[in-house]
Each structure stands twice: as structure tokens, then as C-alpha cells.
């Protein structure tokens, strides 16, 4: 099976261990661990049942000692040429990105519908926010947790935000990501204050 090898920005399609080793060593590999790299190539990269293939999936990283971030990446080729491989790879990447964005949009619309649903009663809110750290400088994260009487989850969130503002909080967690749960009507009393 042909593979794409990437080393320090250079790419090549290789068909066997010798072609891969030639690519690596001709790409400027000048470290004394050449024997180690050759051993890894022979043992793992073209062995379909190898431990590296099982643990790292299709993208194999060869990390010889002493070369820092100069990892050698090897993964299955999608075509006979680098140009065609890159084109197919980009198409797949774009399709996956579009699918993820669509799913995110659909989730957000569904979540907003739930948050704005009119349902008077008690809500439990858990909203993260930041405050100034007067001892170490910068900021630290806190969680606003409490029970609030509201007309909807969105209303409960806004009341929680008002309370956070009173505490000089900022960088408040977005409503769509906050944990807001409707727990119903607990009593028949008309209570206008909230318990956050």
C-alpha cells in the first residue's frame, strides 16, 4: 500500500521501506540515530498488524531521539500523486468541516428553542464566570450555582447574569453552554425573589 511521508514540510509518496528511508535521509536527516529510524521503518510503517498502526490509527509518527519536534509522519496515500492526494484530502476535510458546522447550527437552534420555551417555575442554574484574582493577579473562574424563579431557562440565565454582574463577574459562560434545568413548581406561593 502506498503511503505519504512528511518530514520538515517535504512530502513524497512511497511504496516500500527503502523508498521511505531514502526520502527521510535525502530530506536532510543528519542525526546519528539513522539505524533507529531504519529499524522503525522496517518494523512498523509497512506492517499492517504493527503495534503503531493499532495505537495511532492511520497516521504514524516516527520520533527518533534527539531531533526535537522533527517528527516524521506517514499515512496512507489517497492517490498516485501528491497533488491528487492533497486535492482529495482537502475535499474530505472541507466536507467534514461543513458537516460539523451544520450539526453545530442544528444543535444551537434546538438548544435555543429549549431555552426560550415559556415555562414558569423554578430553575437550577450553573453558570461559570471569571472574577479578578486580587492575590495572584489575573483572574480565576467561579461557578454561580442556585435556584431561581423564572419564566424560561433564558430568563433564569439572565437573572443569573444580573447576580454575576453584582459580584463584578465577567467572561460569563454563554447561555447555550450553561447548565440550566427546569425543576417545576415547588409551592403554590407567589415568590418574586430568586435564590441565586
C-alpha positions as protocol buffer text, in pm:
chain_id: "A"
residue {
  index: 1
  type: UNK
  ca { x: 0 y: 0 z: 0 }
}
residue {
  index: 2
  type: UNK
  ca { x: 139 y: 341 z: -97 }
}
residue {
  index: 3
  type: UNK
  ca { x: 192 y: 598 z: 175 }
}
residue {
  index: 4
  type: UNK
  ca { x: 253 y: 971 z: 205 }
}
residue {
  index: 5
  type: UNK
  ca { x: 560 y: 1066 z: 405 }
}
residue {
  index: 6
  type: UNK
  ca { x: 602 y: 1415 z: 551 }
}
residue {
  index: 7
  type: UNK
  ca { x: 925 y: 1541 z: 703 }
}
residue {
  index: 8
  type: UNK
  ca { x: 1003 y: 1907 z: 773 }
}
residue {
  index: 9
  type: UNK
  ca { x: 748 y: 2027 z: 516 }
}
residue {
  index: 10
  type: UNK
  ca { x: 863 y: 1794 z: 240 }
}
residue {
  index: 11
  type: UNK
  ca { x: 623 y: 1530 z: 104 }
}
residue {
  index: 12
  type: UNK
  ca { x: 662 y: 1217 z: -101 }
}
residue {
  index: 13
  type: UNK
  ca { x: 463 y: 910 z: -194 }
}
residue {
  index: 14
  type: UNK
  ca { x: 649 y: 590 z: -111 }
}
residue {
  index: 15
  type: UNK
  ca { x: 572 y: 226 z: -186 }
}
residue {
  index: 16
  type: UNK
  ca { x: 816 y: 35 z: 35 }
}
residue {
  index: 17
  type: UNK
  ca { x: 1052 y: 75 z: 333 }
}
residue {
  index: 18
  type: UNK
  ca { x: 1354 y: 152 z: 114 }
}
residue {
  index: 19
  type: UNK
  ca { x: 1178 y: 440 z: -64 }
}
residue {
  index: 20
  type: UNK
  ca { x: 1072 y: 582 z: 273 }
}
residue {
  index: 21
  type: UNK
  ca { x: 1423 y: 560 z: 418 }
}
residue {
  index: 22
  type: UNK
  ca { x: 1566 y: 722 z: 104 }
}
residue {
  index: 23
  type: UNK
  ca { x: 1315 y: 1008 z: 134 }
}
residue {
  index: 24
  type: UNK
  ca { x: 1393 y: 1063 z: 504 }
}
residue {
  index: 25
  type: UNK
  ca { x: 1770 y: 1059 z: 467 }
}
residue {
  index: 26
  type: UNK
  ca { x: 1770 y: 1272 z: 149 }
}
residue {
  index: 27
  type: UNK
  ca { x: 1547 y: 1530 z: 319 }
}
residue {
  index: 28
  type: UNK
  ca { x: 1828 y: 1641 z: 545 }
}
residue {
  index: 29
  type: UNK
  ca { x: 1820 y: 1384 z: 823 }
}
residue {
  index: 30
  type: UNK
  ca { x: 2172 y: 1414 z: 968 }
}
residue {
  index: 31
  type: UNK
  ca { x: 2135 y: 1258 z: 1310 }
}
residue {
  index: 32
  type: UNK
  ca { x: 2333 y: 962 z: 1442 }
}
residue {
  index: 33
  type: UNK
  ca { x: 2011 y: 766 z: 1500 }
}
residue {
  index: 34
  type: UNK
  ca { x: 1980 y: 663 z: 1133 }
}
residue {
  index: 35
  type: UNK
  ca { x: 1987 y: 297 z: 1234 }
}
residue {
  index: 36
  type: UNK
  ca { x: 1700 y: 364 z: 1477 }
}
residue {
  index: 37
  type: UNK
  ca { x: 1488 y: 530 z: 1207 }
}
residue {
  index: 38
  type: UNK
  ca { x: 1561 y: 248 z: 965 }
}
residue {
  index: 39
  type: UNK
  ca { x: 1454 y: -4 z: 1231 }
}
residue {
  index: 40
  type: UNK
  ca { x: 1126 y: 182 z: 1291 }
}
residue {
  index: 41
  type: UNK
  ca { x: 1054 y: 199 z: 919 }
}
residue {
  index: 42
  type: UNK
  ca { x: 1117 y: -172 z: 872 }
}
residue {
  index: 43
  type: UNK
  ca { x: 927 y: -286 z: 1180 }
}
residue {
  index: 44
  type: UNK
  ca { x: 624 y: -59 z: 1186 }
}
residue {
  index: 45
  type: UNK
  ca { x: 540 y: 159 z: 891 }
}
residue {
  index: 46
  type: UNK
  ca { x: 471 y: -109 z: 630 }
}
residue {
  index: 47
  type: UNK
  ca { x: 349 y: -373 z: 873 }
}
residue {
  index: 48
  type: UNK
  ca { x: -33 y: -367 z: 873 }
}
residue {
  index: 49
  type: UNK
  ca { x: -50 y: -558 z: 1203 }
}
residue {
  index: 50
  type: UNK
  ca { x: 206 y: -344 z: 1383 }
}
residue {
  index: 51
  type: UNK
  ca { x: 157 y: -200 z: 1731 }
}
residue {
  index: 52
  type: UNK
  ca { x: 198 y: 157 z: 1599 }
}
residue {
  index: 53
  type: UNK
  ca { x: -80 y: 111 z: 1345 }
}
residue {
  index: 54
  type: UNK
  ca { x: -314 y: -16 z: 1616 }
}
residue {
  index: 55
  type: UNK
  ca { x: -234 y: 262 z: 1862 }
}
residue {
  index: 56
  type: UNK
  ca { x: -215 y: 562 z: 1630 }
}
residue {
  index: 57
  type: UNK
  ca { x: -458 y: 470 z: 1354 }
}
residue {
  index: 58
  type: UNK
  ca { x: -360 y: 568 z: 1002 }
}
residue {
  index: 59
  type: UNK
  ca { x: -119 y: 849 z: 1094 }
}
residue {
  index: 60
  type: UNK
  ca { x: 211 y: 703 z: 1219 }
}
residue {
  index: 61
  type: UNK
  ca { x: 462 y: 928 z: 1394 }
}
residue {
  index: 62
  type: UNK
  ca { x: 828 y: 834 z: 1390 }
}
residue {
  index: 63
  type: UNK
  ca { x: 1006 y: 1023 z: 1668 }
}
residue {
  index: 64
  type: UNK
  ca { x: 1377 y: 946 z: 1676 }
}
residue {
  index: 65
  type: UNK
  ca { x: 1553 y: 1059 z: 1997 }
}
residue {
  index: 66
  type: UNK
  ca { x: 1738 y: 1387 z: 1982 }
}
residue {
  index: 67
  type: UNK
  ca { x: 1556 y: 1553 z: 1691 }
}
residue {
  index: 68
  type: UNK
  ca { x: 1312 y: 1762 z: 1894 }
}
residue {
  index: 69
  type: UNK
  ca { x: 996 y: 1842 z: 1701 }
}
residue {
  index: 70
  type: UNK
  ca { x: 1123 y: 1695 z: 1375 }
}
residue {
  index: 71
  type: UNK
  ca { x: 868 y: 1416 z: 1365 }
}
residue {
  index: 72
  type: UNK
  ca { x: 827 y: 1207 z: 1053 }
}
residue {
  index: 73
  type: UNK
  ca { x: 461 y: 1148 z: 963 }
}
residue {
  index: 74
  type: UNK
  ca { x: 347 y: 860 z: 747 }
}
residue {
  index: 75
  type: UNK
  ca { x: -11 y: 791 z: 643 }
}
residue {
  index: 76
  type: UNK
  ca { x: -198 y: 611 z: 363 }
}
residue {
  index: 77
  type: UNK
  ca { x: -190 y: 777 z: 21 }
}
residue {
  index: 78
  type: UNK
  ca { x: -526 y: 870 z: -129 }
}
residue {
  index: 79
  type: UNK
  ca { x: -392 y: 888 z: -485 }
}
residue {
  index: 80
  type: UNK
  ca { x: -93 y: 816 z: -706 }
}
residue {
  index: 81
  type: UNK
  ca { x: 48 y: 1170 z: -687 }
}
residue {
  index: 82
  type: UNK
  ca { x: 96 y: 1424 z: -408 }
}
residue {
  index: 83
  type: UNK
  ca { x: -114 y: 1682 z: -596 }
}
residue {
  index: 84
  type: UNK
  ca { x: -409 y: 1445 z: -633 }
}
residue {
  index: 85
  type: UNK
  ca { x: -369 y: 1325 z: -274 }
}
residue {
  index: 86
  type: UNK
  ca { x: -378 y: 1684 z: -144 }
}
residue {
  index: 87
  type: UNK
  ca { x: -686 y: 1763 z: -356 }
}
residue {
  index: 88
  type: UNK
  ca { x: -879 y: 1461 z: -226 }
}
residue {
  index: 89
  type: UNK
  ca { x: -765 y: 1528 z: 130 }
}
residue {
  index: 90
  type: UNK
  ca { x: -883 y: 1890 z: 109 }
}
residue {
  index: 91
  type: UNK
  ca { x: -1221 y: 1783 z: -31 }
}
residue {
  index: 92
  type: UNK
  ca { x: -1269 y: 1539 z: 257 }
}
residue {
  index: 93
  type: UNK
  ca { x: -1157 y: 1798 z: 510 }
}
residue {
  index: 94
  type: UNK
  ca { x: -1397 y: 2058 z: 368 }
}
residue {
  index: 95
  type: UNK
  ca { x: -1684 y: 1807 z: 370 }
}
residue {
  index: 96
  type: UNK
  ca { x: -1615 y: 1713 z: 733 }
}
residue {
  index: 97
  type: UNK
  ca { x: -1594 y: 2081 z: 831 }
}
residue {
  index: 98
  type: UNK
  ca { x: -1925 y: 2160 z: 656 }
}
residue {
  index: 99
  type: UNK
  ca { x: -2092 y: 1862 z: 825 }
}
residue {
  index: 100
  type: UNK
  ca { x: -1962 y: 1969 z: 1168 }
}
residue {
  index: 101
  type: UNK
  ca { x: -2080 y: 2328 z: 1115 }
}
residue {
  index: 102
  type: UNK
  ca { x: -2425 y: 2207 z: 1007 }
}
residue {
  index: 103
  type: UNK
  ca { x: -2457 y: 1980 z: 1310 }
}
residue {
  index: 104
  type: UNK
  ca { x: -2343 y: 2264 z: 1537 }
}
residue {
  index: 105
  type: UNK
  ca { x: -2600 y: 2503 z: 1387 }
}
residue {
  index: 106
  type: UNK
  ca { x: -2880 y: 2246 z: 1424 }
}
residue {
  index: 107
  type: UNK
  ca { x: -2783 y: 2181 z: 1787 }
}
residue {
  index: 108
  type: UNK
  ca { x: -2774 y: 2555 z: 1864 }
}
residue {
  index: 109
  type: UNK
  ca { x: -3120 y: 2610 z: 1711 }
}
residue {
  index: 110
  type: UNK
  ca { x: -3264 y: 2319 z: 1908 }
}
residue {
  index: 111
  type: UNK
  ca { x: -3098 y: 2440 z: 2229 }
}
residue {
  index: 112
  type: UNK
  ca { x: -3222 y: 2797 z: 2183 }
}
residue {
  index: 113
  type: UNK
  ca { x: -3575 y: 2666 z: 2131 }
}
residue {
  index: 114
  type: UNK
  ca { x: -3550 y: 2482 z: 2463 }
}
residue {
  index: 115
  type: UNK
  ca { x: -3404 y: 2784 z: 2643 }
}
residue {
  index: 116
  type: UNK
  ca { x: -3675 y: 3026 z: 2528 }
}
residue {
  index: 117
  type: UNK
  ca { x: -3967 y: 2790 z: 2588 }
}
residue {
  index: 118
  type: UNK
  ca { x: -4210 y: 2968 z: 2821 }
}
residue {
  index: 119
  type: UNK
  ca { x: -4247 y: 2761 z: 3136 }
}
residue {
  index: 120
  type: UNK
  ca { x: -4294 y: 2944 z: 3465 }
}
residue {
  index: 121
  type: UNK
  ca { x: -4133 y: 2776 z: 3762 }
}
residue {
  index: 122
  type: UNK
  ca { x: -3808 y: 2704 z: 3939 }
}
residue {
  index: 123
  type: UNK
  ca { x: -3483 y: 2652 z: 3754 }
}
residue {
  index: 124
  type: UNK
  ca { x: -3148 y: 2531 z: 3882 }
}
residue {
  index: 125
  type: UNK
  ca { x: -2869 y: 2734 z: 3722 }
}
residue {
  index: 126
  type: UNK
  ca { x: -2499 y: 2658 z: 3699 }
}
residue {
  index: 127
  type: UNK
  ca { x: -2310 y: 2932 z: 3514 }
}
residue {
  index: 128
  type: UNK
  ca { x: -1932 y: 2980 z: 3502 }
}
residue {
  index: 129
  type: UNK
  ca { x: -1776 y: 3326 z: 3512 }
}
residue {
  index: 130
  type: UNK
  ca { x: -1449 y: 3498 z: 3593 }
}
residue {
  index: 131
  type: UNK
  ca { x: -1355 y: 3741 z: 3869 }
}
residue {
  index: 132
  type: UNK
  ca { x: -1035 y: 3932 z: 3938 }
}
residue {
  index: 133
  type: UNK
  ca { x: -783 y: 3741 z: 4147 }
}
residue {
  index: 134
  type: UNK
  ca { x: -664 y: 4004 z: 4392 }
}
residue {
  index: 135
  type: UNK
  ca { x: -398 y: 3778 z: 4546 }
}
residue {
  index: 136
  type: UNK
  ca { x: -222 y: 3635 z: 4240 }
}
residue {
  index: 137
  type: UNK
  ca { x: -331 y: 3882 z: 3976 }
}
residue {
  index: 138
  type: UNK
  ca { x: -519 y: 3798 z: 3659 }
}
residue {
  index: 139
  type: UNK
  ca { x: -849 y: 3619 z: 3703 }
}
residue {
  index: 140
  type: UNK
  ca { x: -995 y: 3299 z: 3842 }
}
residue {
  index: 141
  type: UNK
  ca { x: -1304 y: 3103 z: 3747 }
}
residue {
  index: 142
  type: UNK
  ca { x: -1606 y: 3061 z: 3970 }
}
residue {
  index: 143
  type: UNK
  ca { x: -1946 y: 2898 z: 3930 }
}
residue {
  index: 144
  type: UNK
  ca { x: -2276 y: 3066 z: 4004 }
}
residue {
  index: 145
  type: UNK
  ca { x: -2499 y: 2790 z: 4136 }
}
residue {
  index: 146
  type: UNK
  ca { x: -2851 y: 2836 z: 4268 }
}
residue {
  index: 147
  type: UNK
  ca { x: -3224 y: 2815 z: 4222 }
}
residue {
  index: 148
  type: UNK
  ca { x: -3426 y: 3086 z: 4051 }
}
residue {
  index: 149
  type: UNK
  ca { x: -3793 y: 3150 z: 3977 }
}
residue {
  index: 150
  type: UNK
  ca { x: -3825 y: 3241 z: 3609 }
}
residue {
  index: 151
  type: UNK
  ca { x: -4048 y: 3229 z: 3303 }
}
residue {
  index: 152
  type: UNK
  ca { x: -3799 y: 3029 z: 3093 }
}
residue {
  index: 153
  type: UNK
  ca { x: -3446 y: 2894 z: 3103 }
}
residue {
  index: 154
  type: UNK
  ca { x: -3331 y: 3204 z: 2915 }
}
residue {
  index: 155
  type: UNK
  ca { x: -3498 y: 3423 z: 3178 }
}
residue {
  index: 156
  type: UNK
  ca { x: -3326 y: 3221 z: 3451 }
}
residue {
  index: 157
  type: UNK
  ca { x: -2991 y: 3270 z: 3276 }
}
residue {
  index: 158
  type: UNK
  ca { x: -3043 y: 3648 z: 3253 }
}
residue {
  index: 159
  type: UNK
  ca { x: -3124 y: 3664 z: 3626 }
}
residue {
  index: 160
  type: UNK
  ca { x: -2809 y: 3463 z: 3700 }
}
residue {
  index: 161
  type: UNK
  ca { x: -2608 y: 3706 z: 3483 }
}
residue {
  index: 162
  type: UNK
  ca { x: -2751 y: 4001 z: 3677 }
}
residue {
  index: 163
  type: UNK
  ca { x: -2635 y: 3839 z: 4000 }
}
residue {
  index: 164
  type: UNK
  ca { x: -2292 y: 3771 z: 3849 }
}
residue {
  index: 165
  type: UNK
  ca { x: -2269 y: 4138 z: 3747 }
}
residue {
  index: 166
  type: UNK
  ca { x: -2341 y: 4239 z: 4106 }
}
residue {
  index: 167
  type: UNK
  ca { x: -2041 y: 4028 z: 4208 }
}
residue {
  index: 168
  type: UNK
  ca { x: -1821 y: 4206 z: 3948 }
}
residue {
  index: 169
  type: UNK
  ca { x: -1802 y: 3892 z: 3737 }
}
residue {
  index: 170
  type: UNK
  ca { x: -1714 y: 3890 z: 3367 }
}
residue {
  index: 171
  type: UNK
  ca { x: -1647 y: 3648 z: 3080 }
}
residue {
  index: 172
  type: UNK
  ca { x: -1976 y: 3479 z: 3162 }
}
residue {
  index: 173
  type: UNK
  ca { x: -2039 y: 3138 z: 3009 }
}
residue {
  index: 174
  type: UNK
  ca { x: -2265 y: 3158 z: 2704 }
}
residue {
  index: 175
  type: UNK
  ca { x: -2627 y: 3074 z: 2767 }
}
residue {
  index: 176
  type: UNK
  ca { x: -2624 y: 2790 z: 2515 }
}
residue {
  index: 177
  type: UNK
  ca { x: -2347 y: 2617 z: 2715 }
}
residue {
  index: 178
  type: UNK
  ca { x: -2475 y: 2693 z: 3066 }
}
residue {
  index: 179
  type: UNK
  ca { x: -2636 y: 2418 z: 3272 }
}
residue {
  index: 180
  type: UNK
  ca { x: -2996 y: 2529 z: 3333 }
}
residue {
  index: 181
  type: UNK
  ca { x: -3256 y: 2275 z: 3441 }
}
residue {
  index: 182
  type: UNK
  ca { x: -3629 y: 2324 z: 3497 }
}
residue {
  index: 183
  type: UNK
  ca { x: -3736 y: 2160 z: 3824 }
}
residue {
  index: 184
  type: UNK
  ca { x: -4101 y: 2270 z: 3828 }
}
residue {
  index: 185
  type: UNK
  ca { x: -4328 y: 2449 z: 4070 }
}
residue {
  index: 186
  type: UNK
  ca { x: -4230 y: 2365 z: 4426 }
}
residue {
  index: 187
  type: UNK
  ca { x: -4503 y: 2552 z: 4614 }
}
residue {
  index: 188
  type: UNK
  ca { x: -4822 y: 2745 z: 4549 }
}
residue {
  index: 189
  type: UNK
  ca { x: -4668 y: 3061 z: 4695 }
}
residue {
  index: 190
  type: UNK
  ca { x: -4604 y: 3353 z: 4467 }
}
residue {
  index: 191
  type: UNK
  ca { x: -4235 y: 3428 z: 4515 }
}
residue {
  index: 192
  type: UNK
  ca { x: -4080 y: 3716 z: 4323 }
}
residue {
  index: 193
  type: UNK
  ca { x: -3726 y: 3689 z: 4457 }
}
residue {
  index: 194
  type: UNK
  ca { x: -3479 y: 3435 z: 4329 }
}
residue {
  index: 195
  type: UNK
  ca { x: -3250 y: 3221 z: 4536 }
}
residue {
  index: 196
  type: UNK
  ca { x: -2924 y: 3253 z: 4347 }
}
